[in-house]
Amino acid sequence: MPDLLCKICGLTKARDAALCHSLGADFLGFIFVTASPRYMTPEAVAAIPDGPARRTGVFAGSGLDLVRDIARRARLDFLQLHGGEDPDFCRALGPDRVIKTLWPEVLDPGELKLEMERFAPVCAYFLLDAGRGGGGSGRRQNPGIMRGLRPPRPWLLAGGLGPKNLLPTLAAFAPGGPDGVDMNSALEIRPGLKDHELVSRAIRLIKTPSGLKAGHILEKAL
């Protein structure tokens, strides 16, 4: 099991972001959807100190000008799109910083392949989320509906992932599988407040040799 990318989403506290930076997370996710209990203003995100992880804004249904404005004010590196944005929208934001979200539960394999081909020229990553659209559902993906998937861009798996189910979920995709994972609600005390023990365990499972060794052992057992 190769080293995976790690995104911790739904951050609202500077101390939680600092922990993620220190443990080697690759992306920090900040939600700019006003209906979300984890909603952040651009000013609040801008006040969180930078670190090695890339700052990622999560949007759903926002207009192009608003996304651009928030990206500038919050000093975002990546823009994760959960709405009905089309390829032109992604292209206008800059393909090298777009993470395009798709939902395998609402697309048959052929449709999912076509959507990926359509968006591949205008995004840097795909995020395949559980549920049927909008924000995160907090429940696990069904690996069976994505078995054999070969996306044309690196992709992150999302949907109820945490230290209790991370390794078995990844092993269920073997051989193959995601290039990284996106974790949120399974690492929380309450929405927007991370449990530091759970965050530490999850990131270390991905980013340390002992975690990777456990993944290899589990993969062989399944």
Secondary structure, DSSP 8 states (H G I E B T S, - for coil): ----EEEE-----HHHHHHHHHHT-SEEEEE--TTSTTB--HHHHHTS---SSEEEEEESS--HHHHHHHHHHHT-SEEEE-S---HHHHHHH-GGGEEEEE-GGGS-HHHHHHHHHHHGGG-SEEEE-SSSSSS---S---GGGGTT---SS-EEEESS--TTTHHHHHHHT-SS--SEEEE-GGGEEETTEE-HHHHHHHHHHHHSHHHHHHHHHHHHH-
